[in-house]
Amino acid sequence: MRITVQLAPELIEAPEVARLADELGISLQAMHPGTSDPALASYFVVDVADSGAAQDIVSRLRHSPAVRAAYVKPHDAPA
């Protein structure tokens, strides 16, 4: 499963984001690496093998003030 996450641009580098990722055991990967567009730079992806874990992670992410959006998309779904 792939989780797509949009962070608040002003909080991407905030310690809270790194702490949350550590607590959840995830690694946020830039969806558009190297972009200079601040809107595109706010999107990240996380790959998770277990759909139940993915739903838990999304639920916890959505409670963070640094997260604007988080949702699960199966690997075989169109981008």
C-alpha positions in Angstrom: 0.0 0.0 0.0 1.2 3.5 -0.7 0.3 6.4 1.6 0.3 9.9 0.1 0.9 12.7 2.6 0.8 16.4 2.1 2.6 18.4 4.7 2.2 22.1 5.5 5.0 23.6 3.5 6.2 25.7 6.5 6.5 22.6 8.7 8.3 20.2 6.3 11.6 20.6 8.2 10.0 20.9 11.6 11.3 18.5 14.3 7.7 17.4 14.9 7.5 15.8 11.5 10.7 13.8 12.0 9.5 12.8 15.5 6.1 11.7 14.1 7.8 9.6 11.4 10.1 8.0 13.9 7.2 7.2 16.2 5.2 5.6 13.3 8.3 3.8 12.0 8.0 5.3 8.6 10.2 7.2 6.1 8.6 10.0 4.2 9.9 10.0 0.6 9.5 13.1 -1.5 6.9 12.5 -4.3 8.6 15.1 -6.5 12.3 15.1 -5.5 14.3 18.1 -6.5 11.4 20.3 -7.3 11.6 24.0 -6.6 7.8 24.3 -6.5 6.8 24.7 -2.9 3.3 23.1 -3.5 4.8 20.0 -5.1 7.6 19.8 -2.5 4.9 19.4 0.2 3.9 15.9 -1.1 5.5 12.7 0.2 4.8 9.0 -0.1 5.3 6.1 2.3 5.1 2.4 1.3 3.6 0.0 3.8 3.1 -3.7 3.3 0.2 -4.2 5.6 -3.1 -2.5 4.8 -4.2 -2.5 8.4 -1.0 -0.7 9.4 -1.4 1.7 6.6 -4.9 2.7 7.9 -3.5 3.2 11.4 -0.6 5.3 10.1 -3.0 7.5 8.0 -5.3 8.0 11.0 -2.3 9.1 13.2 -0.9 11.3 10.5 -4.2 13.1 10.0 -4.1 14.2 13.7 -0.9 16.1 13.2 -1.0 19.8 12.7 1.8 19.4 10.2 -0.2 17.2 7.9 -2.7 18.7 5.5 -3.8 15.4 4.0 -3.0 11.7 4.2 -4.7 8.8 2.3 -4.0 5.2 1.3 -3.7 4.2 -2.4 -3.1 0.5 -3.3 0.1 0.0 -5.4 -1.9 -1.1 -8.4 -4.2 2.0 -8.4 -3.5 4.6 -11.1 -1.4 7.6 -10.0 
